[in-house]
Amino acid sequence: MKITSIFASLVAVQQATAGSLNDVTNKLARRQLGDLMSAFAPPAAKVERLNPLIRKDASRERMWFGPYTLPSVKAFHMTGMPLQMDPSGVQITRPLTGFCSNCTVLYGKANLFFENGTRATASSGVYVHHIVVVDTAKRTFPVYLCDGQKGFLGTFPGVGFIISGNDEAPNWFTTPDGKFNSGYGIKNKPMLAMTSELVNYREEDQKVFIAMEYEYMKGSADTAADASVSMFSVTGCDFPDYHPKTRVYNISSAAVPSPSNGYIINAKGHLHDGGDHIVLTVNGNVVCDSKAIYTKSSGAGGGGHHHKRDTLDAQAPQEDWDVITEMTQCTKPIPVKKGDKLQMVSYYDGEKHPPRPTQDQTGKKLEADEMGVFFLNFAASDKPMEQLVVKSSALIQQ
């Protein structure tokens, strides 16, 4: 995932809906900007009302955006679209509207569906390169955490809302049992921008919907800790992808001070094939060890990562490799004080799990790039943990 390109796409969609109308919008409040964005964004094609899974008095919805046509792998190849990361990928970048306002989000997840309601996954020829949603109406914990908060990534205007890849991991703004009193707070209308890239490995076109499922409480829900998603990379404020010179190694990030008091309520590593595990420390103490879980994949029909230089031509000989399909998560709240030093170490063993085979535009075989990233769900609060407990009577699973 070339995160710089992803964030550039988000800036582009924000400018397309708001920035290009500077003569009008510089006189508008953020909540008015939200209304203006709605006028330029088609609404969800369908909204499902679901039963809540965390809190008894919560609401749960699944919003379907689309449909989007994914051209066949033969018809759509090496097009060189701006900011394209996979030569066979389809970019979908747009503002999102229709989400709750004056609410507290407890959970969010992005999934793909076909028109008949069945899931669209790698097994059906559809690969999720990335789906990233940020909220440019909020300014809390940085969406990209790095030492000094420098450069384009470190100063990106907004916070992380929903981030997903082919592992389809959920975004928790409380603990999975709902007992920790935190959530993603939306005071007025959010300004949500989504960028995504999807790949179709079938020889026929496929239509898919991007479905955003989320559970929320109306109002502040007495939530004491405001949560969001932040990315933390071993490469600091620079591009997160790199090409190592050896197969077995580890790489450490800088020690980055936390910008505020609060709790890391969910931590999940993001490694590329060849990665073994990634460790997060606070002031030198290990607080999370996120391990890669592998399964066997095969050629163009597999579920591996496909990045900027990572083209798997569907007509090229297929190769089997071990692919990461899941990263273990740490879900017990980790207390963090402002100024505490966050650091990580990513461990790679390319002998045990060889990097995913790729090829360039000429057909020359290459090995995929690597990453060492933590996705951190951070809940800001000055309160001790014993004051951040939801009453058991409010929970569905007590």
C-alpha positions as CSV (number, residue, x, y, z in Angstrom):
1,M,0.0,0.0,0.0
2,K,1.7,3.2,-1.1
3,I,0.1,5.4,1.5
4,T,1.4,8.7,0.1
5,S,-0.5,8.0,-3.1
6,I,-3.6,7.0,-1.1
7,F,-3.5,10.3,0.8
8,A,-2.9,12.3,-2.3
9,S,-6.1,10.8,-3.7
10,L,-8.0,11.9,-0.6
11,V,-6.7,15.4,-1.0
12,A,-7.8,15.3,-4.6
13,V,-11.4,14.3,-3.8
14,Q,-11.6,16.9,-1.0
15,Q,-10.5,19.6,-3.4
16,A,-12.9,18.4,-6.0
17,T,-15.8,18.8,-3.7
18,A,-14.7,21.7,-1.5
19,G,-11.3,23.2,-2.4
20,S,-12.3,23.9,-6.0
21,L,-15.1,26.1,-4.7
22,N,-12.9,28.4,-2.6
23,D,-14.8,31.6,-3.5
24,V,-17.8,30.1,-1.8
25,T,-16.5,27.7,0.8
26,N,-14.0,30.1,2.5
27,K,-17.1,31.8,3.9
28,L,-18.8,28.6,5.1
29,A,-18.5,26.8,8.4
30,R,-17.4,23.1,8.4
31,R,-20.9,21.9,9.0
32,Q,-22.1,23.9,5.9
33,L,-19.2,22.4,3.9
34,G,-20.7,19.0,4.8
35,D,-24.0,20.0,3.2
36,L,-22.1,21.3,0.1
37,M,-20.2,18.0,-0.3
38,S,-23.5,16.1,-0.1
39,A,-24.6,18.0,-3.2
40,F,-21.6,16.6,-5.2
41,A,-21.8,13.0,-3.9
42,P,-24.4,10.5,-5.0
43,P,-26.2,9.0,-2.0
44,A,-25.9,5.3,-1.0
45,A,-27.7,3.0,-3.4
46,K,-29.1,1.1,-0.4
47,V,-29.2,1.3,3.3
48,E,-29.8,-1.8,5.5
49,R,-30.9,-1.5,9.1
50,L,-29.2,-4.3,11.1
51,N,-29.4,-5.5,14.7
52,P,-26.7,-3.9,16.9
53,L,-24.0,-6.3,18.2
54,I,-22.3,-4.1,20.9
55,R,-24.8,-1.8,22.7
56,K,-28.5,-2.4,23.3
57,D,-29.5,1.1,22.4
58,A,-27.2,1.4,19.4
59,S,-28.1,1.5,15.7
60,R,-26.3,-0.5,13.1
61,E,-26.4,0.2,9.3
62,R,-24.8,-1.1,6.2
63,M,-24.6,1.5,3.4
64,W,-24.1,0.3,-0.2
65,F,-22.2,2.6,-2.5
66,G,-22.1,1.8,-6.2
67,P,-22.4,-0.3,-8.2
68,Y,-18.9,0.0,-9.7
69,T,-17.9,-2.0,-12.8
70,L,-14.5,-3.8,-12.6
71,P,-13.3,-4.5,-16.1
72,S,-11.9,-7.9,-16.9
73,V,-8.2,-8.5,-16.3
74,K,-7.8,-8.8,-20.1
75,A,-9.7,-5.6,-21.0
76,F,-8.2,-3.4,-18.3
77,H,-4.4,-3.8,-18.0
78,M,-1.5,-1.4,-17.6
79,T,-3.7,1.7,-18.1
80,G,-1.4,4.0,-16.1
81,M,-4.2,5.8,-14.3
82,P,-3.1,8.7,-12.1
83,L,-2.0,7.5,-8.6
84,Q,-2.7,3.9,-9.7
85,M,-0.9,1.4,-7.6
86,D,-1.9,-1.8,-9.3
87,P,-1.7,-1.7,-13.2
88,S,-4.9,-3.8,-13.3
89,G,-6.6,-1.9,-10.5
90,V,-9.7,0.3,-10.7
91,Q,-9.6,3.5,-8.6
92,I,-12.8,4.7,-6.8
93,T,-12.3,8.0,-5.1
94,R,-15.3,10.0,-3.9
95,P,-16.8,11.8,-0.9
96,L,-19.2,9.7,1.2
97,T,-22.5,11.0,2.6
98,G,-25.4,9.6,4.5
99,F,-23.6,8.7,7.7
100,C,-24.9,9.7,11.1
101,S,-24.4,13.2,12.6
102,N,-24.2,14.1,16.3
103,C,-23.4,10.5,17.1
104,T,-20.7,8.2,18.4
105,V,-19.5,5.4,16.2
106,L,-18.4,2.2,18.0
107,Y,-17.4,0.0,15.0
108,G,-16.8,0.3,11.3
109,K,-15.9,-2.0,8.5
110,A,-15.7,-1.9,4.7
111,N,-16.8,-5.0,2.6
112,L,-17.5,-5.7,-1.0
113,F,-20.7,-7.3,-2.3
114,F,-22.0,-8.4,-5.7
115,E,-25.4,-7.2,-6.9
116,N,-27.0,-10.4,-5.8
117,G,-25.9,-9.8,-2.2
118,T,-23.1,-12.3,-2.0
119,R,-19.6,-11.3,-0.8
120,A,-17.0,-10.3,-3.4
121,T,-13.7,-11.7,-2.3
122,A,-10.4,-12.9,-3.7
123,S,-11.9,-16.4,-4.1
124,S,-14.4,-14.8,-6.5
125,G,-11.7,-12.9,-8.4
126,V,-12.0,-9.6,-6.6
127,Y,-9.1,-8.3,-4.7
128,V,-9.2,-5.3,-2.3
129,H,-6.0,-3.4,-2.7
130,H,-7.1,-0.8,-0.2
131,I,-10.2,1.1,1.1
132,V,-9.3,4.2,3.1
133,V,-11.8,6.7,4.5
134,V,-10.8,9.8,6.4
135,D,-12.7,12.6,8.0
136,T,-11.4,16.0,7.1
137,A,-13.8,17.8,9.5
138,K,-11.9,16.5,12.6
139,R,-8.5,17.4,14.1
140,T,-7.6,15.0,16.9
141,F,-5.0,12.3,16.9
142,P,-2.9,12.4,13.7
143,V,-4.0,10.1,10.9
144,Y,-0.3,9.4,10.2
145,L,1.8,9.3,13.4
146,C,5.5,10.0,12.9
147,D,8.4,11.8,14.6
148,G,8.0,15.6,14.3
149,Q,4.7,15.2,12.3
150,K,6.6,16.4,9.2
151,G,5.9,16.4,5.5
152,F,2.8,15.6,3.5
153,L,1.9,12.5,5.6
154,G,2.7,13.9,9.0
155,T,0.6,17.1,8.4
156,F,-2.3,15.5,6.6
157,P,-5.5,17.4,7.5
158,G,-8.0,14.9,9.0
159,V,-8.3,11.8,11.0
160,G,-8.7,8.1,10.1
161,F,-12.2,6.7,10.1
162,I,-12.3,3.3,8.3
163,I,-9.2,1.6,6.8
164,S,-9.4,-1.8,5.1
165,G,-7.3,-4.1,2.9
166,N,-7.7,-7.7,1.7
167,D,-7.6,-8.9,5.3
168,E,-10.9,-7.0,5.8
169,A,-10.1,-6.2,9.4
170,P,-12.8,-4.2,11.4
171,N,-12.1,-0.8,12.9
172,W,-13.0,-0.8,16.6
173,F,-13.6,2.5,18.4
174,T,-14.3,0.6,21.6
175,T,-13.1,-2.8,22.8
176,P,-14.8,-5.7,21.0
177,D,-16.9,-6.4,24.1
178,G,-18.0,-2.8,24.3
179,K,-17.0,-2.4,27.9
180,F,-14.5,0.4,27.3
181,N,-16.3,3.8,27.1
182,S,-15.0,5.2,23.9
183,G,-16.1,5.9,20.4
184,Y,-15.5,7.9,17.2
185,G,-17.4,11.2,17.9
186,I,-19.2,13.1,15.2
187,K,-20.4,16.4,16.5
188,N,-22.0,17.7,13.3
189,K,-21.9,16.3,9.7
190,P,-18.6,14.5,8.9
191,M,-16.6,15.4,5.8
192,L,-15.8,11.8,4.7
193,A,-13.6,11.1,1.7
194,M,-12.9,7.6,0.4
195,T,-10.2,6.3,-1.9
196,S,-10.0,2.7,-2.9
197,E,-8.4,0.4,-5.5
198,L,-10.0,-2.9,-6.5
199,V,-8.6,-5.5,-8.9
200,N,-10.7,-8.0,-11.0
201,Y,-8.8,-11.2,-11.8
202,R,-11.7,-12.7,-13.8
203,E,-11.9,-12.7,-17.6
204,E,-15.3,-11.1,-17.4
205,D,-16.5,-7.7,-16.0
206,Q,-17.8,-7.8,-12.5
207,K,-20.0,-5.2,-10.7
208,V,-19.5,-4.7,-7.0
209,F,-20.8,-2.4,-4.2
210,I,-18.6,-1.0,-1.5
211,A,-20.5,-1.5,1.7
212,M,-19.8,0.5,4.8
213,E,-21.1,-1.2,7.9
214,Y,-21.1,0.7,11.2
215,E,-22.7,0.7,14.6
216,Y,-23.3,4.0,16.4
217,M,-25.0,5.7,19.3
218,K,-27.1,8.8,18.9
219,G,-25.6,11.8,20.6
220,S,-22.4,11.7,22.7
221,A,-23.6,8.5,24.4
222,D,-21.7,9.7,27.5
223,T,-18.5,8.8,25.8
224,A,-15.5,10.1,27.6
225,A,-12.8,9.0,25.1
226,D,-12.9,10.1,21.4
227,A,-11.3,7.5,19.2
228,S,-9.9,7.4,15.7
229,V,-7.5,5.3,13.5
230,S,-3.8,6.2,13.1
231,M,-1.1,4.7,10.9
232,F,2.4,4.3,12.4
233,S,5.3,3.2,10.2
234,V,8.9,2.0,10.7
235,T,9.9,4.5,8.0
236,G,8.7,7.5,10.0
237,C,7.2,10.4,7.9
238,D,8.7,8.9,4.7
239,F,7.0,6.5,2.3
240,P,6.2,3.3,4.2
241,D,7.3,0.9,1.4
242,Y,10.9,-0.2,0.9
243,H,13.0,-2.9,-0.7
244,P,15.3,-4.8,1.7
245,K,18.8,-6.0,0.8
246,T,18.6,-9.2,2.8
247,R,15.9,-11.8,3.5
248,V,16.1,-12.2,7.3
249,Y,16.2,-8.9,9.2
250,N,14.4,-6.5,11.5
251,I,13.9,-2.8,11.2
252,S,13.0,-0.3,14.0
253,S,11.1,2.9,13.9
254,A,12.0,6.1,15.7
255,A,10.8,6.6,19.2
256,V,7.8,8.9,18.6
257,P,6.2,10.8,21.5
258,S,2.5,10.5,21.9
259,P,0.7,13.8,21.2
260,S,-1.9,13.3,23.9
261,N,-3.1,11.3,26.8
262,G,-5.3,8.3,26.2
263,Y,-5.5,4.6,25.4
264,I,-4.5,2.4,22.4
265,I,-7.7,0.4,22.3
266,N,-6.7,-1.7,19.3
267,A,-3.4,-2.4,17.6
268,K,-2.9,-4.4,14.4
269,G,0.2,-4.8,12.4
270,H,0.5,-4.6,8.6
271,L,3.3,-6.6,7.0
272,H,3.9,-7.8,3.5
273,D,4.6,-11.4,2.6
274,G,7.9,-12.4,4.2
275,G,6.9,-10.6,7.4
276,D,6.8,-12.7,10.6
277,H,5.6,-10.3,13.3
278,I,5.7,-6.7,14.5
279,V,6.2,-5.5,18.0
280,L,4.9,-2.2,19.6
281,T,6.5,-0.8,22.7
282,V,5.7,2.1,25.0
283,N,8.7,3.6,26.8
284,G,10.6,0.4,25.9
285,N,8.0,-2.0,27.3
286,V,6.3,-4.5,24.9
287,V,2.6,-3.8,24.7
288,C,1.6,-5.7,21.5
289,D,3.1,-8.4,19.3
290,S,1.1,-8.7,16.2
291,K,1.8,-11.9,14.3
292,A,1.3,-12.7,10.6
293,I,-1.0,-15.7,9.7
294,Y,-0.2,-17.3,6.4
295,T,-2.2,-19.5,4.0
296,K,-1.2,-20.8,0.6
297,S,-2.2,-18.7,-2.4
298,S,-1.8,-19.3,-6.1
299,G,-1.0,-17.0,-9.0
300,A,-3.4,-14.4,-10.2
301,G,-6.3,-16.0,-8.4
302,G,-4.7,-15.7,-5.0
303,G,-5.2,-13.1,-2.3
304,G,-1.7,-11.6,-2.1
305,H,-0.8,-8.0,-2.0
306,H,-0.4,-6.2,-5.4
307,H,1.5,-2.9,-5.1
308,K,2.9,-0.3,-7.4
309,R,5.6,-2.6,-8.9
310,D,3.7,-5.7,-8.1
311,T,2.0,-6.9,-11.2
312,L,0.8,-10.5,-11.5
313,D,-0.2,-10.9,-15.2
314,A,-3.1,-13.3,-15.3
315,Q,-1.6,-14.7,-18.5
316,A,1.8,-15.4,-17.0
317,P,2.7,-18.7,-15.4
318,Q,1.2,-19.0,-11.9
319,E,3.3,-19.4,-8.9
320,D,2.3,-20.6,-5.4
321,W,3.4,-18.6,-2.4
322,D,2.5,-18.1,1.3
323,V,0.4,-15.1,1.6
324,I,-0.6,-13.1,4.8
325,T,-4.3,-13.4,5.3
326,E,-4.6,-12.1,8.8
327,M,-2.6,-10.2,11.5
328,T,-3.4,-10.9,15.1
329,Q,-4.7,-7.9,17.1
330,C,-4.2,-6.5,20.6
331,T,-7.6,-5.5,22.0
332,K,-6.9,-4.8,25.6
333,P,-6.6,-1.0,26.3
334,I,-3.1,0.3,26.6
335,P,-2.7,3.5,28.7
336,V,-0.5,6.1,27.1
337,K,0.5,9.5,28.5
338,K,1.4,12.6,26.4
339,G,5.1,12.4,25.7
340,D,5.4,8.6,26.1
341,K,7.7,7.1,23.5
342,L,6.0,4.8,21.0
343,Q,8.3,2.5,19.0
344,M,8.0,-0.6,16.8
345,V,10.2,-3.3,15.4
346,S,9.1,-5.3,12.4
347,Y,10.6,-8.8,11.9
348,Y,11.0,-10.4,8.5
349,D,12.0,-13.9,7.6
350,G,12.1,-14.2,3.8
351,E,13.6,-17.7,4.0
352,K,10.6,-19.1,5.9
353,H,8.1,-17.0,3.9
354,P,9.6,-15.8,0.6
355,P,8.4,-12.4,-0.6
356,R,5.5,-12.5,-3.1
357,P,6.7,-12.9,-6.7
358,T,5.9,-10.0,-9.0
359,Q,7.0,-8.7,-12.4
360,D,7.5,-5.3,-14.0
361,Q,6.0,-4.0,-17.2
362,T,8.6,-5.9,-19.3
363,G,7.8,-9.2,-17.6
364,K,11.0,-9.3,-15.6
365,K,10.4,-11.2,-12.3
366,L,10.7,-9.2,-9.1
367,E,10.0,-9.5,-5.4
368,A,7.4,-7.3,-3.8
369,D,8.2,-4.3,-1.6
370,E,7.9,-4.6,2.2
371,M,6.3,-2.6,5.0
372,G,6.2,-2.4,8.7
373,V,3.1,-0.5,9.9
374,F,0.8,-0.5,12.9
375,F,-2.8,0.6,12.6
376,L,-3.5,2.1,16.0
377,N,-7.0,2.9,17.3
378,F,-6.4,5.6,19.8
379,A,-8.9,6.9,22.3
380,A,-8.0,10.3,23.8
381,S,-8.8,10.8,27.5
382,D,-7.3,12.1,30.7
383,K,-9.5,9.8,32.9
384,P,-8.2,6.6,34.6
385,M,-9.4,3.3,33.1
386,E,-11.8,2.6,36.0
387,Q,-13.8,5.7,35.0
388,L,-14.1,4.5,31.4
389,V,-16.3,1.5,31.9
390,V,-19.7,1.0,30.3
391,K,-22.4,-0.4,32.5
392,S,-23.0,-4.0,31.8
393,S,-26.7,-3.5,31.5
394,A,-26.1,-1.4,28.4
395,L,-24.1,-4.2,26.6
396,I,-25.6,-6.9,24.5
397,Q,-22.9,-9.4,25.6
398,Q,-22.6,-9.0,29.4
